[in-house]
Amino acid sequence: MQELGRPLLRTFPKGHPKRTIFPRLVWLGKSKDVTFTGLKWLHSPSWTINLYDCQRARFDGLYIHTSLKEGVWADGIDLDGCKDVSIANCTIETGDDCIIFISSDVWGPARRCENITVTHCQLSSASAGVQVQ
């Protein structure tokens, strides 16, 4: 636990720089009508849930936890070019971004994130609760 008034020192993930692969616990691309409900995701070594170009995804009642100090690349939910997404009633505690909206060309053509709703969530992060890139 962080002491009051002391900054939280973030480290690189275990194995860095020798380790070159940091897998995601979940990666979905070009999927539709996906629902994640009531699941717990603990101690991901890197990105926890990563969606690319997905539509109508629903996250409800998730608990995502990584170390605030050691989970440097362990985002909670990464939405890359996704549309019509609902994130509700989730608790996300991570050393990196809890929820990130991004438009990258890593998995294919860069696409915009559109129509995303986040409600009734508890976010705790050593980086950003919500990140937009």
Secondary structure in CASP SS format (residue, H / E / C, confidence):
PFRMAT SS
TARGET T0000
AUTHOR 0000-0000-0000
METHOD secondary structure of the structure
MODEL  1
M C 1.00
Q C 1.00
E C 1.00
L C 1.00
G C 1.00
R C 1.00
P C 1.00
L C 1.00
L C 1.00
R C 1.00
T C 1.00
F C 1.00
P C 1.00
K C 1.00
G C 1.00
H C 1.00
P C 1.00
K C 1.00
R C 1.00
T C 1.00
I C 1.00
F C 1.00
P C 1.00
R C 1.00
L C 1.00
V E 1.00
W E 1.00
L E 1.00
G E 1.00
K C 1.00
S C 1.00
K E 1.00
D C 1.00
V C 1.00
T E 1.00
F E 1.00
T E 1.00
G C 1.00
L C 1.00
K E 1.00
W E 1.00
L E 1.00
H C 1.00
S C 1.00
P C 1.00
S C 1.00
W C 1.00
T C 1.00
I E 1.00
N E 1.00
L E 1.00
Y E 1.00
D C 1.00
C C 1.00
Q E 1.00
R C 1.00
A C 1.00
R E 1.00
F E 1.00
D E 1.00
G C 1.00
L C 1.00
Y E 1.00
I E 1.00
H E 1.00
T C 1.00
S C 1.00
L C 1.00
K C 1.00
E C 1.00
G C 1.00
V C 1.00
W C 1.00
A C 1.00
D C 1.00
G C 1.00
I E 1.00
D E 1.00
L E 1.00
D E 1.00
G C 1.00
C C 1.00
K E 1.00
D E 1.00
V E 1.00
S E 1.00
I E 1.00
A E 1.00
N C 1.00
C C 1.00
T E 1.00
I E 1.00
E E 1.00
T E 1.00
G C 1.00
D C 1.00
D C 1.00
C C 1.00
I E 1.00
I E 1.00
F E 1.00
I E 1.00
S C 1.00
S C 1.00
D C 1.00
V C 1.00
W C 1.00
G C 1.00
P C 1.00
A C 1.00
R C 1.00
R C 1.00
C C 1.00
E E 1.00
N E 1.00
I E 1.00
T E 1.00
V E 1.00
T E 1.00
H C 1.00
C C 1.00
Q E 1.00
L E 1.00
S E 1.00
S E 1.00
A C 1.00
S C 1.00
A C 1.00
G C 1.00
V E 1.00
Q E 1.00
V E 1.00
Q C 1.00
END
